[in-house]
Amino acid sequence: MFKQLSQLGLFVLIGFAGFVKAETALQDPTKPLRYSAAKKAAEMKLVLNSVLISPHRKIAVINGQGLAEQDTIKGSGGVILERILPHEVVLEKAGKRWRIRLQHDLLVQKTTVNQ
C-alpha cells in the first residue's frame, strides 16, 4: 500500500512539474527579459493641470501630482520638473528638455479687486 501511494505521489509530482514547465514554455519568445506591461515614460502622457505661483513658492500640478521645481514626476521614468512658468513648465530627462503648456481654456489671469 505504501508503495502504491508513493508511486501515486511521484506521478502527481511529475505531472505538476510538467504542467509548470509547460506554462513557462508558452511565454512569448520575442518579449524582452524582465518585461513589464507598465507604461513607459515615452508612452505616458504628461498633462499640466494647473500652475500656482506666489511670492513664496511655485507649484505645478502635472497628472494630478503637486510638484515643485526639481521634483521628479512619479511614474514618469525619471522626468524632472525643471522650471515653473506662468502658463507652462519645462521638463527634463537624460539631458533632453521640453515644455508642456496649460490648455487655453484653462488659463486664468490674476486680477486685483479694489475695495
Secondary structure as GFF3:
##gff-version 3
##sequence-region A 1 115
A	DSSP	alpha_helix	2	25	.	.	.	ID=ss1
A	DSSP	beta_strand	48	53	.	.	.	ID=ss2
A	DSSP	beta_strand	58	62	.	.	.	ID=ss3
A	DSSP	beta_strand	65	67	.	.	.	ID=ss4
A	DSSP	beta_strand	80	84	.	.	.	ID=ss5
A	DSSP	beta_strand	88	93	.	.	.	ID=ss6
A	DSSP	beta_strand	96	101	.	.	.	ID=ss7
A	DSSP	three_ten_helix	104	106	.	.	.	ID=ss8
###
